[in-house]
Amino acid sequence: MRTRIRKIGNSRGILIPSAFLTECGIGDQVDICMDGHSLLIKPEMLS
């Protein structure tokens, strides 16, 4: 899927379709990290 990066205040962001979030088990918070030159977004890992 291709999408645009949008300006959100002083930051930038993307809209993620609800179906993607549901299938990945993502709720209100996520863990985000770099993997080479890619961003990896995962459901928040509770400790």
C-alpha distances in whole Angstrom, upper triangle without the diagonal:
4,7,10,13,16,19,21,25,25,22,18,15,12,12,10,10,13,13,11,14,16,15,15,19,18,21,22,22,20,21,19,20,20,19,20,18,15,15,16,15,18,20,23,26,29,32
4,7,10,13,17,19,22,23,20,16,14,10,11,11,11,15,15,13,16,19,18,18,21,20,22,23,23,21,22,19,20,19,19,20,17,15,15,16,16,19,21,24,27,30,33
4,7,9,13,15,19,19,17,13,10,7,8,9,10,14,15,13,15,18,18,18,21,19,21,21,21,19,21,18,20,19,20,21,18,15,15,16,16,19,21,23,26,29,33
4,6,10,12,16,16,14,10,9,7,8,11,13,16,18,16,17,21,21,21,23,21,22,21,21,20,21,19,20,19,20,21,18,16,15,17,17,20,22,24,27,30,33
4,7,9,13,13,10,6,5,5,8,11,14,17,19,17,18,21,22,21,23,20,21,20,20,18,19,16,18,17,19,19,16,14,13,16,15,19,21,22,26,29,31
4,6,10,11,9,5,5,6,8,12,15,17,20,19,19,22,23,22,24,21,21,20,20,19,20,18,20,20,22,23,19,18,16,18,17,21,22,23,27,29,32
4,6,7,6,4,6,9,11,15,18,20,23,22,21,25,26,25,26,23,22,20,20,20,21,19,20,21,23,24,21,19,18,20,19,22,24,24,28,30,33
4,6,5,5,6,9,11,14,17,19,22,21,20,23,25,24,24,21,20,18,18,18,19,18,20,21,24,25,22,20,18,20,18,21,22,22,26,27,30
4,5,8,10,13,15,18,21,22,26,24,23,26,29,27,27,23,23,20,19,20,21,20,22,23,26,27,24,23,21,22,21,24,24,24,27,29,31
4,7,10,14,16,19,23,24,28,26,25,28,30,28,28,25,24,21,20,20,21,19,20,21,24,25,22,22,19,22,21,24,25,24,27,29,31
4,7,11,13,16,20,22,24,23,21,25,27,24,25,21,21,19,17,17,18,15,17,17,21,22,19,18,16,18,17,20,21,21,24,26,29
4,7,11,13,17,19,22,20,19,23,24,22,23,20,20,18,17,16,17,15,16,16,19,20,17,16,14,16,15,19,20,21,24,26,29
4,7,10,13,15,18,16,15,19,20,19,20,16,17,15,15,14,15,13,15,16,18,19,17,15,12,14,13,16,17,18,22,24,27
4,6,10,12,15,13,13,16,18,16,18,15,16,15,15,14,16,14,16,16,18,20,17,14,12,13,12,15,16,18,22,24,27
4,6,9,12,11,11,14,15,15,16,13,14,14,14,14,16,15,18,19,20,22,20,17,15,15,13,15,16,18,22,24,27
4,6,8,7,7,10,12,11,13,11,12,12,13,13,15,14,17,18,19,21,20,16,14,13,11,13,13,16,19,22,25
4,5,5,7,9,10,11,13,11,13,14,15,15,18,17,20,21,22,24,23,19,17,16,14,15,15,18,21,23,27
4,5,5,6,9,10,11,10,10,12,14,14,18,18,21,23,24,26,25,21,19,17,15,15,14,17,20,22,26
4,5,5,6,9,10,10,12,14,16,16,19,19,22,24,24,26,25,22,19,18,15,15,14,18,20,22,26
4,6,5,6,9,8,11,14,15,13,16,16,18,20,20,23,22,18,16,14,12,12,12,15,18,21,24
4,6,5,6,5,7,10,11,11,13,14,17,19,20,23,22,18,16,14,10,10,9,12,15,17,21
4,5,5,6,8,11,13,13,16,17,20,22,23,26,25,22,19,17,14,12,10,14,16,18,21
4,6,8,11,14,15,14,16,17,20,22,21,24,24,20,18,16,13,12,11,14,16,19,22
4,5,9,12,12,11,13,14,16,18,18,21,21,18,15,12,10,8,7,11,13,16,19
4,6,10,11,10,12,15,17,20,20,24,24,20,18,14,11,9,6,9,11,13,17
4,7,7,7,10,12,15,18,19,22,22,19,15,13,9,7,5,8,10,12,16
4,6,7,11,13,17,20,22,25,25,21,18,16,12,10,7,8,11,12,16
4,7,11,13,17,20,22,25,25,22,18,16,12,11,9,9,12,13,16
4,7,10,13,17,19,23,22,19,15,14,10,9,7,6,9,10,14
4,6,10,13,15,19,19,16,12,10,6,6,5,4,8,10,13
4,7,11,13,16,17,14,10,8,6,5,6,5,7,10,13
4,7,10,13,13,10,7,6,5,6,9,9,11,14,16
4,7,10,10,8,6,5,7,9,12,12,13,16,17
4,6,7,6,5,6,9,11,15,15,16,20,21
4,6,5,6,6,10,12,16,17,17,21,22
4,6,8,10,13,16,19,20,21,25,26
4,7,10,13,16,20,21,22,26,27
4,6,10,13,17,18,20,23,25
4,6,10,13,15,17,20,22
4,7,10,12,13,17,19
4,7,9,11,15,17
4,6,8,12,15
4,6,9,13
4,6,9
4,6
4
